[in-house]
Amino acid sequence: MGSTLGGVGVLDKAVLVLDVLEVEPRSLAELVDATGLPRATAHRLATALEEHGLVRRDDEGRFTLGTRLVALGRAATEAFPLAGAAHKALRELRDATEESVQLFVPEADRRVCIAALQSPHGLRTIVPLGASLPLLGLGSGARVLNGELGAGGWTESVGEREAGVASVSAPVLDRGSIIAAVSVSGPIERTTKHPGRRYGEAVVAAARRIERDAGLRPDLP
C-alpha cells in the first residue's frame, strides 16, 4: 500500500478515511465526497483497511468501522492505569445517580473516553468506550478539561453537545494539573435543567476517590 500511494501520506489518508467513517457509514461515493480523495484512492484505501479488519461493509454495502478496532480500543484503554483505578468510583457514581458515567482524558485536540458505565434506564445517554470528542467543543467534560470550573468544583452543561442531554463533570488532578474529567450524563427530563444541584457533589466525590485509588497527588505542584 505504501509503495502504491507513497510514504507517510498514505497513513494520513487512511486515518482520514477512518475519521470520516467514525461519523457514519459511507458508500464509496459518499466516502469520496467526505474525504476529497480521488475515487480510485478512496477505494484502494478502504478495501486495504477492510483486509486488515479496520473497515468492514454493512448490510447495505457501505463502508463502516471494522470489528478489529474494538479489540484495539480495548487494548488501548487497558494501557491507561487510570481507567482501572477509576472503576470503583465510576460504578459507585453510576449506582448512586442511576445515570451514565464516563472518564475522559485529553489527547492532543481531542478528549477520549477511557472508561464508561451505562445507566440502567432504557432512556439513557451512551458514550462509547474510546469515543473521541473535540477538546474545545461543547459539554461539561470538555469545559472541565479546559479548566472551566464553578465554585463547587464542578461544571454542568444542558443541551450543549447534544439536544436533550445534560451532564456534570469534575476534574481529576495530579500535581496541580487536570489530567482527566469524570462525568455523569443523562436525559434532561431526569437530570433537570440544573443537573449540578443534583449530581455535582457526587461527581466531585468520585473524582477525589479516583485520585486516591490511582495514587495521584492532586495538591502537589
Secondary structure, DSSP 8 states (H G I E B T S, - for coil): -HHHH-HHHHHHHHHHHHHHHHHS-B-HHHHHHHH---HHHHHHHHHHHHHTTSEEE-TTS-EEE-THHHHHHHHHHHT-HHHHHTHHHHHHHHHHH-SEEEEEEEETTEEEEEEEE--SSSS-----TT-EEETTSSSHHHHHHTT---TTS-EEEESSSSTTEEEEEEEEEETTEEEEEEEEEEEHHHH-S-HHHHHHHHHHHHHHHHHHHTT--TT--
